[in-house]
Amino acid sequence: MNLFSRPHASRRTPTAPPRPTVAPAATPTSAPVLLDPALAALTGEWIIDPAHSRIGFSVRHAMVTTVRGAFAEYQSRLYFDGRDPSRSRAEIVLSTGSVDTGVEQRDAHLVGRDFLDASTYPRMRFQSSAVRLKSPDVYVMTGDLTIKNTTRPVDLELTYIGNVTDPFGYERVGFDGTTTINRMDWGLSYNSRLAEGGAMVSETVRLQFDIAAIRATPNGS
């Protein structure tokens, strides 16, 4: 035996104590949006009152101002379900030749071939495909917008304003709605450029629906 050789003590790396197991925090879930029970009484067929409604648009002009217009002639069919918003539906058909911006020369340009081409495409249409409740007074209506035979989906956000029975006995309900589209997607591609490099007419158009609807009678009269 070699008296000068000594066994080396083994060096152990201290082991950390096991860490306590912590359950992962629960992912918060958004509370369901609750319907106002009073809305159930509004379930039924409605029609837009043209005298107290506006279906319009706004668009930037020359990058420094906003031009606003509306469609004076349209037909509508609406069904509102206050118990189950997903069953609500709407269809609005507008006369493209009825556009009114307050300037006759501009209106003539809009109904011409550069834009709506009303002589070839006399109607534009919105038809809903789905409705969901976003908040107690706000609905998102998804639907198909058809302009110049091009149909594309849009999301229309509608805010419930209220309901009332007027002095003539008509039950009325109000909604404000808006959505933004790119007119190029529907073939409204006319444009001229400014010397500064911008567009004379913005490609972005905001559609606005200020709706006052009257409950339809059972026989549709």
Buried (B, 14 or more C-beta within 10 A) or exposed (E): EEEEEEEEEEEEEEEEEEEEEEEEEEEEEEEEEEBEEEBEEBBBBBBBBBEBBBBBBBBBBBEEEEBBBBBBBBBBBBBBBBEEBEEBBBBBBBBBBBBBBEEEEBBEBBBEEBBBBBEEBBBBBBBBEBBBBEEEBBBBBEBBBBBBEEEEEBEBBBBBBEBEEEEEEEBBBBBBBBBEBEBEBBBBEBEEEEEEEEBEBBBBBBBBBBBBBBBBEEEEE
